[in-house]
Amino acid sequence: MNPLIPPGGRISATRLAVMLGTWRQGGSRQGASDLAAAIEMQVLDGQLPLGTRLPPERELADALGSSRTLIGAALDRLREDGLVASRRGAGSWITSPRQQGITPALPESDTLIDLARAAPPAVAGIVPAVDAARVALIDHLGEHGYSDGLPVLRERIAERYAARGLPTSPSQIMITNGAHHGFVLALRMLAGPGDRILVEQPTYPNALDAIRSAHAIAVPVALDAGGTQGWDIAGIEAALRQAAPRFAYVIADFQNPTGLRLDAEGRHRLAAALTRTRTPVVVDETLVELDLDGDPLEGPPPLASFAGDLAISIGSASKSHWGGLRLGWIRASEDLLGRLVASRYSVDLGSPIFEQLILAELLTDPEPSLRKRREDVRALREALIGAVRWYCPDWTFTEPPGGLSLWCRLPEPVSTRLAVAAVNHGVQIAPASRFGVHGGLERWLRLPFAQPADVLFEAVRRLSAAAVSVGGSAKSGLDLPIT
C-alpha cells in the first residue's frame, strides 16, 4: 500500500450516488459547486471517513448521470479545499475536512450544566448494599486483597448472561475497573502499534482515545440509517476484507452516541462476516440494561451468542447502578480470558474487594433496582425530547429505544461552534467531532438525559440561545420562563 495514502475502504459509485441523493440545487453551471458541497457534507457528517477511496470519475459520472467534466470540476474544488487528495495511478481519497473551529475546553464548574457526560446518579438501593457489604467484608480481611474477581460476583454476572440467552460460567468472567478498563486490556492483548481496528462511526470517544494511545489505527464504518437497524453490514464486510483489522469494536445495544440497537438478524449477519475473516470482536454492553421500551432479558441475544469464541464482551455497573463503583467485567472464552488475566498484571493487580461486595449484593436480586432505574431514565428521555421539540424544533432525531442519549441532527454544521458558545451560556456539551475517528460530524450533537428533568429543560433553553449566537434558529418563545 502506498504510504502516502491513509488506509480506508473504497466506496462504489452506486453507493456514493445513493448517499448524495438530490445534490443538484441549481442549473448546470452550478453543478460542480453543488456536487462538491454535497460530498463535503457527507465528509462533515462522518459518512465519508478519512481515507475513503472515491470511485473513478467515469464510474461516478455514469452513476450520477453527469459528465466527466462536471465530476472533475467538483473534485478540483474539493482538492482546493483540502477535502480530497489525488495521485496519478492511485485515484482520489478523502483527506482532512476543513476545520470548523477549535475544540472547546470543558471546564469543571458548579455553574455549568454538564451535558458532556452521560452518567446518572446512584440507584436507590446502594446504601443498603453498602451496609451488607460492610458485614461481608469481615470474612475477607484476613486475605491478601488482590482479586481478579470475587467468586460470588462472577457467579451473579454469569447468571445475568445466562438469563439473556448466553450460557456462561463464572470461569468466563473477569472483574475489571469499569468497561473502559476492560476495553484497554483487550486492546493491549489483541493489537499493537500500526494495527487496524474496525470501529463504528460515530462511536465512544474514550475508545478512540485508547486506540490512538496504543498507536493503532481506527478504521471507521459509518452507521447507516438505511441499513440493518443502522449498521451497514455490507460496509463492515468490505472493511474486513480491505483493511484486515486485528479486531472490531462494536456497541450493539443502544449504541453510544446514536442509541441504535442491532437486531437479531443483523447480529447474525455481523457475526457471520467476522467468522469468515476470523476477526475477534470486542462487544461493549455498557448500556444493555437500559432498555427503555422493553425488557433486557427479552431483547436480542448477546452478540457473543452468534460470534462464539471470537467475542470478548465488556460490561459495566456504571450506567445500571453507579459510576462511582468503578467496576466492570469481561466475558470471554476461558482461553481468551486466561490470556487477558496474564496480560493484566502489567497494568494493575485487580479490582477492589469492598466495591465488588457492594455490586454482588446489588445483583443478588437485581430486578427491583434495575426496573426503577429504567423507569427513571425513561421519564428523563421524555423530558429531554419535550424540551428539544419546544426550544429547538428544527433539531431532528430518532427516539432511542434505550441508553442515555439523544443524537440530534442540527440544521447547520455548527456542532463545534455550538459547543464553544454553549459554555458562555452555562452548558458544557461534547462536540460531535469527538465521536468521529477524524472529527467531522458537524451536523450532529449528543444530548444525554442523565440529569433531573428541570435541569434538562433549562439546559436545552440555554442551548437554544447558544444556537442563535452561532447562526442557528430557535423557537420564538425562547425567553419564556420555565414553570
C-alpha positions as CSV (number, residue, x, y, z in Angstrom):
1,M,0.0,0.0,0.0
2,N,1.2,3.5,-0.8
3,P,2.3,5.0,2.5
4,L,1.1,8.5,1.4
5,I,-2.5,7.3,1.2
6,P,-4.3,6.8,4.5
7,P,-5.8,3.4,5.0
8,G,-9.5,3.2,4.2
9,G,-12.2,1.4,2.3
10,R,-13.4,2.1,-1.2
11,I,-16.9,3.3,-1.8
12,S,-18.7,2.3,-5.0
13,A,-20.1,4.8,-7.4
14,T,-23.6,3.4,-7.0
15,R,-23.4,3.7,-3.2
16,L,-22.0,7.2,-3.3
17,A,-24.8,8.3,-5.7
18,V,-27.4,7.0,-3.2
19,M,-25.7,8.8,-0.3
20,L,-25.6,12.1,-2.2
21,G,-29.3,12.0,-3.1
22,T,-30.6,15.1,-4.8
23,W,-27.5,17.1,-4.9
24,R,-28.1,19.4,-7.8
25,Q,-29.5,22.6,-6.5
26,G,-29.1,25.0,-9.4
27,G,-28.6,24.8,-13.1
28,S,-25.9,23.0,-15.0
29,R,-23.5,25.9,-14.5
30,Q,-23.7,25.4,-10.7
31,G,-23.5,21.6,-10.9
32,A,-19.8,21.3,-9.9
33,S,-20.4,23.5,-6.8
34,D,-23.5,21.6,-5.8
35,L,-21.7,18.2,-6.1
36,A,-18.7,19.4,-4.2
37,A,-20.9,20.8,-1.4
38,A,-22.9,17.5,-1.3
39,I,-19.7,15.5,-0.9
40,E,-18.3,17.9,1.7
41,M,-21.5,17.5,3.8
42,Q,-21.0,13.7,3.7
43,V,-17.5,14.2,5.0
44,L,-18.6,16.6,7.7
45,D,-21.3,14.2,8.8
46,G,-18.8,11.4,9.1
47,Q,-20.4,9.3,6.3
48,L,-17.2,9.5,4.2
49,P,-14.4,9.0,6.8
50,L,-10.8,10.0,6.2
51,G,-9.0,7.7,3.8
52,T,-12.2,6.6,1.9
53,R,-11.2,5.9,-1.7
54,L,-13.5,7.6,-4.2
55,P,-14.7,5.8,-7.4
56,P,-13.1,6.6,-10.7
57,E,-14.5,9.7,-12.4
58,R,-16.1,7.7,-15.3
59,E,-17.9,5.4,-12.9
60,L,-19.2,8.3,-10.8
61,A,-20.3,10.2,-13.9
62,D,-22.4,7.2,-15.0
63,A,-23.9,6.7,-11.6
64,L,-24.9,10.3,-11.3
65,G,-25.9,10.8,-14.9
66,S,-23.5,13.7,-15.3
67,S,-20.5,14.4,-17.4
68,R,-16.9,13.6,-16.5
69,T,-16.1,17.3,-16.9
70,L,-18.6,18.2,-14.1
71,I,-17.1,15.4,-11.9
72,G,-13.6,16.6,-12.5
73,A,-14.5,20.2,-11.7
74,A,-16.2,19.1,-8.4
75,L,-13.1,17.1,-7.4
76,D,-10.9,20.1,-8.3
77,R,-12.9,22.2,-5.8
78,L,-12.6,19.6,-3.1
79,R,-8.9,19.3,-3.7
80,E,-8.6,23.1,-3.3
81,D,-10.4,22.9,0.0
82,G,-8.2,20.1,1.2
83,L,-11.1,17.6,1.4
84,V,-9.8,15.3,-1.4
85,A,-6.3,14.3,-2.4
86,S,-5.4,12.5,-5.7
87,R,-2.4,10.9,-7.2
88,R,-1.9,9.5,-10.6
89,G,-2.4,5.8,-10.6
90,A,-3.8,5.8,-7.1
91,G,-7.1,7.7,-7.6
92,S,-8.7,10.1,-5.2
93,W,-9.4,9.8,-1.5
94,I,-10.9,11.8,1.4
95,T,-8.4,13.8,3.4
96,S,-8.9,16.1,6.4
97,P,-12.1,18.3,6.3
98,R,-11.8,22.0,6.9
99,Q,-11.6,22.9,10.5
100,Q,-14.9,24.3,11.7
101,G,-13.5,25.8,14.8
102,I,-11.4,25.0,17.8
103,T,-12.1,22.1,20.1
104,P,-13.7,23.6,23.2
105,A,-12.3,23.0,26.6
106,L,-14.9,21.6,29.0
107,P,-14.0,23.1,32.4
108,E,-15.2,21.7,35.7
109,S,-17.6,24.3,37.2
110,D,-20.6,24.2,39.5
111,T,-22.1,27.0,37.5
112,L,-22.3,24.9,34.3
113,I,-24.9,22.3,33.5
114,D,-22.9,19.2,32.5
115,L,-24.3,17.6,29.3
116,A,-20.9,16.3,28.3
117,R,-21.3,13.1,30.4
118,A,-24.0,10.5,30.2
119,A,-23.8,9.4,33.9
120,P,-26.8,9.0,36.1
121,P,-26.6,9.2,39.9
122,A,-26.5,6.1,42.1
123,V,-29.5,3.8,42.3
124,A,-31.6,4.0,45.4
125,G,-30.6,0.6,46.8
126,I,-26.9,1.3,47.0
127,V,-26.8,2.4,50.7
128,P,-28.4,-0.9,52.0
129,A,-25.9,-2.8,49.7
130,V,-23.1,-0.9,51.3
131,D,-24.3,-1.8,54.8
132,A,-24.5,-5.5,53.8
133,A,-21.0,-5.3,52.2
134,R,-19.5,-4.0,55.4
135,V,-20.6,-7.1,57.2
136,A,-19.4,-9.4,54.4
137,L,-16.0,-7.6,54.3
138,I,-15.1,-9.1,57.6
139,D,-14.6,-12.5,56.0
140,H,-12.0,-11.1,53.6
141,L,-9.8,-9.0,55.9
142,G,-7.5,-11.9,56.6
143,E,-6.8,-12.4,52.8
144,H,-4.2,-10.6,50.7
145,G,-6.9,-8.5,49.0
146,Y,-5.8,-8.8,45.4
147,S,-8.5,-10.2,43.2
148,D,-9.5,-10.6,39.5
149,G,-13.0,-11.2,40.7
150,L,-14.8,-12.5,43.8
151,P,-16.4,-15.8,43.0
152,V,-19.8,-14.6,44.2
153,L,-19.7,-11.6,41.9
154,R,-18.5,-13.6,38.9
155,E,-21.3,-16.1,39.5
156,R,-24.0,-13.5,39.6
157,I,-22.8,-11.8,36.4
158,A,-22.6,-15.2,34.7
159,E,-26.2,-15.8,35.8
160,R,-27.3,-12.5,34.2
161,Y,-25.7,-13.5,30.9
162,A,-27.5,-16.9,31.0
163,A,-30.8,-15.1,31.7
164,R,-30.2,-13.1,28.4
165,G,-29.7,-16.3,26.5
166,L,-25.9,-16.8,26.6
167,P,-24.9,-19.7,28.9
168,T,-21.8,-18.5,30.9
169,S,-19.8,-20.0,33.7
170,P,-18.1,-17.9,36.4
171,S,-14.7,-19.0,34.9
172,Q,-15.5,-17.0,31.8
173,I,-15.8,-13.7,33.8
174,M,-13.1,-11.4,35.0
175,I,-13.9,-8.3,37.1
176,T,-12.4,-5.0,35.8
177,N,-12.3,-1.4,36.9
178,G,-15.0,-0.4,34.5
179,A,-15.9,-1.4,31.0
180,H,-13.3,1.0,29.5
181,H,-10.6,-0.7,31.6
182,G,-11.8,-4.0,30.0
183,F,-11.5,-2.4,26.5
184,V,-8.0,-1.3,27.2
185,L,-7.0,-4.7,28.4
186,A,-8.4,-6.3,25.2
187,L,-6.7,-3.6,23.1
188,R,-3.3,-4.3,24.7
189,M,-3.7,-8.0,24.1
190,L,-5.1,-8.0,20.6
191,A,-3.4,-5.1,18.8
192,G,-0.1,-3.2,18.7
193,P,1.3,-0.1,17.0
194,G,0.2,0.3,13.4
195,D,-2.6,-2.4,13.7
196,R,-6.0,-1.5,12.4
197,I,-9.2,-1.7,14.5
198,L,-12.6,-1.6,13.0
199,V,-15.0,0.8,14.7
200,E,-18.4,2.3,14.2
201,Q,-18.7,5.9,13.1
202,P,-19.7,7.7,15.3
203,T,-18.6,5.8,18.4
204,Y,-17.5,6.1,22.1
205,P,-14.7,8.8,22.2
206,N,-12.7,7.2,25.0
207,A,-12.3,4.1,23.0
208,L,-10.9,6.2,20.1
209,D,-8.5,7.9,22.5
210,A,-7.3,4.5,23.8
211,I,-6.7,3.3,20.2
212,R,-4.7,6.4,19.5
213,S,-2.7,6.0,22.7
214,A,-1.8,2.5,21.6
215,H,-0.6,3.9,18.3
216,A,-3.1,1.7,16.5
217,I,-5.3,2.9,13.6
218,A,-9.1,3.1,13.9
219,V,-10.9,2.2,10.6
220,P,-14.4,3.6,10.7
221,V,-17.5,2.3,9.1
222,A,-20.3,4.8,9.1
223,L,-23.6,3.8,10.7
224,D,-26.3,3.8,8.0
225,A,-29.9,4.8,8.8
226,G,-31.0,2.7,5.8
227,G,-29.1,-0.4,6.9
228,T,-30.0,-3.1,9.4
229,Q,-31.1,-1.0,12.4
230,G,-28.4,1.5,11.5
231,W,-25.5,-0.9,10.8
232,D,-24.1,-1.1,7.3
233,I,-23.2,-4.8,7.3
234,A,-22.1,-4.7,3.7
235,G,-19.7,-1.8,4.5
236,I,-18.4,-3.8,7.5
237,E,-17.8,-6.8,5.3
238,A,-15.9,-4.6,2.8
239,A,-13.8,-3.1,5.6
240,L,-13.0,-6.5,7.0
241,R,-11.7,-7.6,3.5
242,Q,-9.8,-4.5,2.6
243,A,-8.4,-3.3,6.0
244,A,-7.9,-6.7,7.6
245,P,-8.3,-5.3,11.2
246,R,-6.9,-7.1,14.2
247,F,-10.3,-6.8,15.9
248,A,-13.6,-4.9,15.7
249,Y,-15.2,-2.8,18.4
250,V,-19.0,-2.8,18.4
251,I,-21.7,-1.3,20.6
252,A,-24.6,-3.4,19.6
253,D,-27.0,-2.3,22.4
254,F,-28.1,1.3,22.5
255,Q,-25.1,2.5,20.7
256,N,-23.2,5.4,22.1
257,P,-24.0,8.1,20.9
258,T,-26.8,7.2,18.5
259,G,-28.9,5.0,20.8
260,L,-29.4,2.4,17.9
261,R,-29.8,-1.3,18.6
262,L,-28.7,-4.0,16.3
263,D,-31.5,-6.6,15.8
264,A,-31.0,-10.4,16.0
265,E,-30.8,-10.8,12.2
266,G,-28.2,-8.0,12.0
267,R,-26.2,-9.7,14.8
268,H,-26.3,-13.0,12.9
269,R,-25.0,-11.3,9.7
270,L,-22.3,-9.4,11.5
271,A,-21.1,-12.5,13.3
272,A,-21.0,-14.4,10.1
273,A,-18.8,-11.7,8.5
274,L,-16.5,-11.7,11.5
275,T,-16.3,-15.5,11.4
276,R,-15.5,-15.6,7.7
277,T,-12.4,-13.4,8.3
278,R,-11.7,-14.8,11.8
279,T,-11.8,-11.3,13.3
280,P,-12.3,-11.0,17.0
281,V,-14.9,-8.6,18.2
282,V,-15.0,-6.5,21.5
283,V,-18.6,-6.0,22.3
284,D,-19.4,-3.1,24.6
285,E,-22.5,-3.9,26.6
286,T,-22.3,-0.9,29.0
287,L,-25.9,0.2,28.2
288,V,-27.6,-3.1,27.7
289,E,-29.6,-2.9,30.9
290,L,-31.1,0.4,29.9
291,D,-33.8,-1.0,27.6
292,L,-36.4,1.8,27.9
293,D,-39.0,0.2,25.6
294,G,-38.7,-3.4,26.7
295,D,-37.1,-5.9,29.0
296,P,-33.3,-6.5,28.7
297,L,-33.9,-10.2,29.2
298,E,-36.3,-10.4,26.2
299,G,-34.1,-8.4,23.8
300,P,-31.9,-9.7,21.0
301,P,-29.4,-12.3,22.3
302,P,-25.9,-11.0,23.1
303,L,-23.7,-10.8,20.0
304,A,-21.4,-13.4,21.6
305,S,-24.3,-15.9,21.1
306,F,-23.6,-15.6,17.4
307,A,-19.8,-14.9,17.3
308,G,-18.8,-17.6,19.8
309,D,-15.2,-17.6,20.9
310,L,-14.4,-14.6,18.7
311,A,-16.4,-12.3,21.0
312,I,-15.0,-10.5,24.1
313,S,-17.9,-8.9,25.8
314,I,-17.3,-6.0,28.2
315,G,-19.9,-4.7,30.7
316,S,-20.2,-2.2,33.5
317,A,-22.2,-1.2,36.5
318,S,-21.6,2.5,35.8
319,K,-24.9,3.2,34.0
320,S,-27.0,0.5,35.5
321,H,-26.0,1.2,39.2
322,W,-23.4,3.9,39.7
323,G,-20.2,5.1,38.1
324,G,-18.7,5.6,41.5
325,L,-18.3,1.9,41.9
326,R,-15.8,1.8,39.1
327,L,-16.5,-1.8,38.4
328,G,-17.0,-3.7,35.1
329,W,-16.3,-7.1,33.7
330,I,-15.1,-9.1,30.7
331,R,-16.9,-12.2,29.4
332,A,-14.9,-14.4,27.1
333,S,-13.9,-18.0,26.4
334,E,-11.7,-19.5,29.1
335,D,-8.7,-19.5,26.8
336,L,-9.0,-15.8,25.9
337,L,-9.8,-14.9,29.5
338,G,-6.6,-16.7,30.6
339,R,-4.6,-14.6,28.2
340,L,-6.3,-11.4,29.4
341,V,-5.6,-12.2,33.1
342,A,-1.9,-12.9,32.3
343,S,-1.6,-9.6,30.4
344,R,-3.4,-7.6,33.1
345,Y,-0.7,-7.8,35.7
346,S,1.4,-5.3,33.7
347,V,-1.4,-2.8,34.1
348,D,-2.9,-3.4,37.6
349,L,-3.3,-6.2,40.2
350,G,-7.0,-6.5,40.5
351,S,-10.2,-4.7,41.5
352,P,-11.1,-3.5,45.0
353,I,-12.8,-6.1,47.2
354,F,-15.3,-3.8,49.0
355,E,-16.8,-2.4,45.8
356,Q,-17.1,-6.0,44.5
357,L,-19.1,-6.9,47.6
358,I,-21.4,-4.0,47.1
359,L,-22.1,-4.9,43.5
360,A,-22.6,-8.6,44.4
361,E,-25.2,-7.5,46.9
362,L,-27.0,-5.3,44.3
363,L,-27.0,-8.3,41.9
364,T,-28.5,-10.7,44.5
365,D,-31.9,-9.6,43.4
366,P,-31.2,-7.2,40.5
367,E,-34.6,-6.6,39.0
368,P,-36.1,-4.1,41.5
369,S,-33.3,-1.6,41.3
370,L,-32.9,-2.1,37.5
371,R,-36.6,-1.7,36.9
372,K,-36.6,1.6,38.9
373,R,-33.5,2.8,37.0
374,R,-35.3,2.2,33.7
375,E,-38.4,3.9,34.8
376,D,-36.4,7.0,35.9
377,V,-34.4,7.2,32.8
378,R,-37.5,6.7,30.6
379,A,-39.0,9.7,32.2
380,L,-35.9,11.7,31.6
381,R,-35.8,10.7,28.0
382,E,-39.3,12.0,27.6
383,A,-38.4,15.3,29.4
384,L,-35.4,15.9,27.1
385,I,-37.4,15.1,24.0
386,G,-40.1,17.5,25.0
387,A,-37.5,20.2,25.7
388,V,-35.8,19.8,22.3
389,R,-39.1,19.9,20.5
390,W,-40.1,23.1,22.3
391,Y,-36.9,25.1,22.3
392,C,-35.1,23.6,19.2
393,P,-37.9,22.4,16.9
394,D,-35.6,22.3,13.9
395,W,-33.3,19.8,15.5
396,T,-34.3,16.3,14.4
397,F,-33.7,12.9,16.0
398,T,-34.9,9.3,16.2
399,E,-36.2,8.5,19.6
400,P,-33.7,5.9,21.1
401,P,-35.2,2.7,22.4
402,G,-32.7,2.7,25.2
403,G,-29.4,4.1,26.5
404,L,-28.8,7.6,27.9
405,S,-28.5,10.0,25.0
406,L,-30.4,11.7,22.1
407,W,-28.4,12.0,18.9
408,C,-29.7,15.2,17.3
409,R,-29.2,16.4,13.7
410,L,-28.6,20.1,13.5
411,P,-29.9,22.2,10.7
412,E,-26.4,23.6,10.0
413,P,-22.9,22.1,10.5
414,V,-22.1,24.0,13.7
415,S,-21.6,21.4,16.4
416,T,-18.1,22.5,17.4
417,R,-19.0,26.2,17.3
418,L,-22.1,25.5,19.4
419,A,-20.1,23.6,22.0
420,V,-17.8,26.6,22.3
421,A,-20.7,29.0,22.6
422,A,-22.7,26.8,25.0
423,V,-20.0,27.3,27.7
424,N,-20.8,31.0,27.6
425,H,-24.5,30.2,28.2
426,G,-23.8,27.9,31.1
427,V,-23.9,24.5,29.5
428,Q,-21.0,22.2,28.6
429,I,-21.5,19.7,25.8
430,A,-19.2,17.5,23.8
431,P,-18.9,18.5,20.1
432,A,-19.9,15.6,17.8
433,S,-16.4,15.7,16.3
434,R,-15.3,13.9,19.5
435,F,-17.3,10.9,18.4
436,G,-15.7,10.6,14.9
437,V,-12.4,8.9,14.1
438,H,-11.2,12.0,12.2
439,G,-13.6,14.6,13.5
440,G,-16.4,15.8,11.3
441,L,-20.0,15.1,12.3
442,E,-20.6,18.8,12.5
443,R,-24.3,18.4,11.9
444,W,-24.8,16.3,15.0
445,L,-24.9,16.7,18.7
446,R,-25.2,14.2,21.6
447,L,-27.6,15.3,24.4
448,P,-27.5,12.9,27.4
449,F,-30.7,12.5,29.6
450,A,-29.0,11.8,32.9
451,Q,-29.9,15.0,34.7
452,P,-33.1,15.9,36.5
453,A,-36.0,16.9,34.2
454,D,-35.9,20.6,35.3
455,V,-32.2,20.8,34.7
456,L,-32.6,19.2,31.2
457,F,-35.3,21.8,30.3
458,E,-33.0,24.7,31.4
459,A,-30.0,23.2,29.6
460,V,-31.9,23.0,26.3
461,R,-33.3,26.5,26.8
462,R,-29.7,27.8,27.2
463,L,-28.6,25.7,24.2
464,S,-31.2,27.3,22.0
465,A,-29.8,30.7,22.9
466,A,-26.3,29.5,22.1
467,A,-27.6,28.2,18.7
468,V,-28.9,31.6,17.9
469,S,-25.5,33.1,18.7
470,V,-23.8,30.9,16.2
471,G,-26.3,31.4,13.4
472,G,-28.8,28.7,14.3
473,S,-32.5,29.2,14.9
474,A,-34.7,28.9,17.9
475,K,-38.4,29.0,18.9
476,S,-39.9,32.4,19.2
477,G,-40.8,31.7,22.9
478,L,-37.1,31.2,23.7
479,D,-37.0,33.6,26.7
480,L,-40.3,32.4,28.3
481,P,-39.6,31.3,31.9
482,I,-39.8,27.6,32.8
483,T,-42.6,26.8,35.4
